Amino acid sequence: MAQGAEFFRKCLNANAKRVCVENPIPHKYAVEIIREKYSQIVQPWQFGHGETKATCLWLRGLPLLLPTNVVPGRVGRIHRLPPGPNRSKLRAVTYSGIARAMAEQWGSTLNAGCDSTNGA
């Protein structure tokens, strides 16, 4: 865990104007290593998926992500996955509605800082 939390902290402290690091709610010992609280928690049901899966976002240079399609049905399917060889992969999936909201809401912010001659 310590190695993963240290890597996470390095990503969070990247030399970049805008950063979004996504991860589940961290363990209290990981928080001690990361030393920075998340900016926001989002849920799939806020973006068109009828499921719960708390996802933390650590943001720098980006606005909070706004819900796009709040749905009433909420099932904790991911939390209740049985043990198995694909469990960790299934739990790590980013919901398409959240990814779409990131692209739509932050895309113009990210493009505004790019130099069209070299893509930087």
SVG drawing of the C-alpha trace seen along z (x, -y; Angstrom):
<svg xmlns="http://www.w3.org/2000/svg" viewBox="-36 -29 43 46">
<polyline fill="none" stroke="black" stroke-width="0.4" points="0.0,0.0 2.8,-2.4 4.4,-2.1 1.0,-2.7 0.2,-5.7 3.7,-7.2 3.2,-6.7 -0.3,-8.3 1.3,-11.3 3.8,-11.7 1.1,-11.8 -0.9,-14.3 2.2,-16.5 3.0,-16.4 4.5,-19.5 1.3,-20.4 -1.2,-23.2 -4.1,-20.9 -4.3,-17.6 -7.1,-15.1 -6.3,-12.0 -9.1,-9.5 -9.2,-6.8 -11.6,-5.2 -11.9,-6.5 -8.4,-6.0 -7.5,-4.0 -6.5,-6.2 -2.9,-5.1 -2.8,-6.0 -4.2,-9.5 -1.2,-9.9 1.2,-9.3 -0.8,-11.3 -1.2,-14.3 -4.0,-15.9 -7.7,-15.4 -9.7,-14.7 -11.5,-17.7 -14.7,-15.8 -16.5,-12.5 -18.6,-11.5 -21.0,-8.6 -22.0,-6.8 -25.7,-7.5 -24.9,-11.2 -23.8,-10.5 -26.5,-8.1 -25.6,-4.8 -27.9,-3.3 -25.1,-2.2 -23.1,-3.4 -19.3,-3.5 -17.8,-6.4 -15.0,-7.8 -12.7,-10.5 -11.2,-13.2 -8.2,-15.2 -8.3,-18.3 -5.9,-21.1 -6.6,-23.7 -10.0,-22.1 -13.5,-22.9 -15.6,-20.4 -17.3,-17.9 -21.0,-18.7 -23.6,-15.9 -25.1,-15.4 -27.8,-12.8 -28.9,-11.9 -30.8,-8.5 -33.1,-7.3 -32.1,-3.6 -29.0,-3.0 -27.5,0.5 -24.2,1.3 -23.3,4.0 -19.6,3.2 -19.3,3.3 -21.0,6.7 -18.9,8.5 -17.9,12.0 -14.2,13.0 -12.8,14.1 -10.0,13.5 -11.6,10.5 -12.9,8.7 -10.2,6.1 -10.5,5.3 -14.3,4.9 -13.9,2.7 -11.4,0.5 -13.6,-0.4 -14.3,-4.1 -18.0,-4.6 -18.5,-6.0 -20.9,-8.7 -18.2,-10.1 -15.5,-10.0 -17.9,-11.7 -18.6,-14.5 -14.9,-15.0 -14.3,-15.3 -17.3,-17.6 -16.7,-19.8 -13.0,-20.0 -12.1,-19.6 -12.3,-23.3 -10.3,-24.2 -7.6,-21.7 -7.6,-22.8 -7.3,-26.5 -3.8,-25.9 -2.5,-24.0 -0.2,-25.4 -1.6,-24.2 1.9,-24.1 3.4,-21.5 0.4,-20.1 2.0,-21.2"/>
</svg>
